[in-house]
Amino acid sequence: MQHYWDIIANSYTGYWNYLLGEISHLAWHNYFWWLVGLSLFAWTAEILFPWRKDQPRIRQDFWLDGFYMFFNYFLFSLIAYNAVSNVAVDIFNSALASIGITNLVAIEISSLPHWAQLLTLFIVADFIHWNVHRMLHRVPWMWKFHQVHHSVKQMGFAAHLRFHWMENVFYKTAQYIPLAMIGFGLKDFFIVHIFATAIGHLNHSNLNLSYGPLKYVLNNPKMHIWHHVKELPAGRKYGINYGISLSLWDYLFGTAVIPSDGRDIELGFPGDETFPKTLIKQLAFPPRS
């Protein structure tokens, strides 16, 4: 038991020192300032080239979404997730060791060029996320948490990171074993995560982007706006356009639907009038009115 208390204590002190370093030092590998920079870039682009020109520059729930950005990527890990996940990983590794498995890496890709390693990580991680996203819409108790993200009524870049903290658990748990088996490094995760964050900001932004022929590969605002439509197209009970970074999966598996220009469609979900509007109620387990 003392072993796990040591892991918890080291997790808190280690993450606290990491967070202080992120905020106080500018460096190319500093995710905190990358997030700030990407957010300012997307917001500036929205102000200069808005798709919905009558939408306020500081749109509905802008500051709420701003808080979610920092809560989900930094504060939540400090409060609980980092310590709990480190304990869970240690228990998992100990269980594997008890049956003679001491290394999860099953596919060695270090011999590939670095760009190929990054591309492989990006594609595999995004496919995992696409499947988790589908489950968030299809499984009723998971949908209760995902409703926080779909409570957005005016789309903007910061809506990208408005999601319930349980989604961190869903996504990171689902990707742990597959990505560990391929043996990616932390630097690779960082680079891919920055790229995915940039795409996610643009997907949710108030920008008229579709990327031409690349729309069949990359998710984009004109496609993703339909994912947030309040009234889903007929026969699409569980949603459409699940793509996180890539639209490719939706086109491959028949979930890509863009009925028309979605600039002025109503966003949300049926019954969202009674969904909690305050941060505390949205962060509850599960969100409750």
Secondary structure, DSSP 8 states (H G I E B T S, - for coil): -HHHHHHHHHHHHHHHHHHHHHHH---TT-HHHHHHHHHHHHHHHHHHS-SSTTS-SS-TTHHHHHHHHHIIIIIHIIIIIHHHHHHHHHHHHHHHHHTT------S--TTS-HHHHHHHHHHHHHHHHHHHHHHHHHSHHHHHHHHHHHT-SS--GGGGG---THHHHHHHHHHHHHHHHHT--HHHHHHHHHHHHHHHHHHTSS-----GGGGGTB--HHHHHHHTBSS--TT-TT-S---SSBSHHHHHHT-----S--TT--BS-TTGGGS--SHHHHTSSS---
